[in-house]
């Protein structure tokens, strides 16, 4: 019950702070939810994106069972032009912090660590032929692996976007 109250509190304060909308008909008061309001039927973990201090990101899919893993914009720009990506094998069981692949650039090479424990579903086959996709869209089309997440609660220990940006700005 307290989680429902926490979810409603930010919405209620935004709704109450808005000016009332003129009613369409005098018999019924007009009420509209503000733009950007989340639906209550949507899980708070759906489409959740978190970051690690080692510059990986993980984005939970809508179902909450699988997620995509990749390197951050910051890591991609730090590496320079990516020339090769080592993708993980399907059905590979990994723990949080274990390597799931590697990225090699003209400057250096770096392991990609799994932010959470789980089982690799597949690697991003696009990267086999076009490794530069990581430079073009590191937090989008340049994802490295899709994983079946063992315990979604592990995501709570990772950084949100604001906390991650603080670590790279420091």
C-alpha positions, 0 to 999 in steps of 0.5 A, a space after each residue: 500500500 505504501 508503494 501506491 502512495 509513493 506512486 500517487 504523491 508526485 502525480 497528485 502534487 502536479 495535478 493540484 498545482 495546475 490551473 483548473 480547465 474550463 468545463 465542456 459542459 456545466 454539469 460535469 467538471 473538466 479534468 485532464 491528466 498532465 502531459 507526461 503522466 505515467 499510467 498506473 497499469 504500467 509497471 515501475 520497472 518496465 522500460 527501466 534504464 540503469 547504469 554502472 560505474 564501469 560505463 555499461 547500461 542495462 534497459 529492462 524490456 516491457 515484460 520485465 524478464 529480459 534486458 539489453 546491455 551495452 556501453 554508454 555514450 561516454 564509454 563509446 566516445 572514450 574508446 574512439 572508433 570501434 573496429 571489433 566487438 566480441 559478442 557473448 555466446 547464447 545461453 551463457 550464464 553470467 553473474 553481475 560484474 562478469 564479462 559478457 563481451 569486449 569492444 576493441 577500438 583503434 585506441 584500446 580494448 575493453 571488456 563489457 561487464 554484465 550489470 546483473 546476473 542472468 542468462 544471455 539470450 543473444 548477442 547483437 548480430 548487427 555488430 559482427 558486420 558493422 562494429 561502428 554501430 556502437 559509435 553511432 548509437 551506443 545506447 540504442 542500436 549499438 546494444 551488445 547483448 540481450 539477457 534474461 534477468 535472474 533477479 530484477 531486484 539487482 537493478 535497484 543497486 545500479 545508478 540512475 541516469 542522474 547519478 551516473 552523470 555525476 560520476 562522469 562529471 566528477 
